Amino acid sequence: MKRIVLMLVIAIGASSVAPGQTKPSRDGKVEAQIIALEKAGWEAWKTKDTSWFQANLTDDYLTVHADGVTNKSQVMKDWAACEVKSFSLGDFKFLMIDKDAALITFVGTQDAVCGGKVQPATVRASSVYAKRGGKWLSVFYTEIPAAQ
């Protein structure tokens, strides 16, 4: 948990690097991998492919929504109760936090109902990925409804 909080603090403060320090470099190959993973995760949500989540979320994965903080096992149960008709993702922003951590933000549009509750049509989201065992995995996700 402390590592996730630290990663978010680093991401938020990345634009104000102290003199003599350098910002983490931007890596186009990693950026493409992370965006592809995020899109695949949304597709897995739509098709209820829990095996994708099992393989691509860290065991200590967390997500934050208006209802609270949820871990990997609860997220997989919650997402299984969703009916997703369609989604699209765009306006990606990417930040390498360090060589083994990356942050993306994006806008998602969705036509979905989860647990009988209609999901916001447009959300602004953030995902943190960490390289573990040579593989990029999702560590953290959060979203808020976009202003209309």
Secondary structure, DSSP 4 states (H G I P E B T S, - for coil): -HHHHHHHHHHHHTTSPPTT--PPPP-HHHHHHHHHHHHHHHHHHHHT-HHHHHHHEEEEEEEEETTEEEEHHHHHHHHHTEEEEEEEEEEEEEEEEETTEEEEEEEEEEEEEETTEEPPSEEEEEEEEEEETTEEEEEEEEEEEPP-
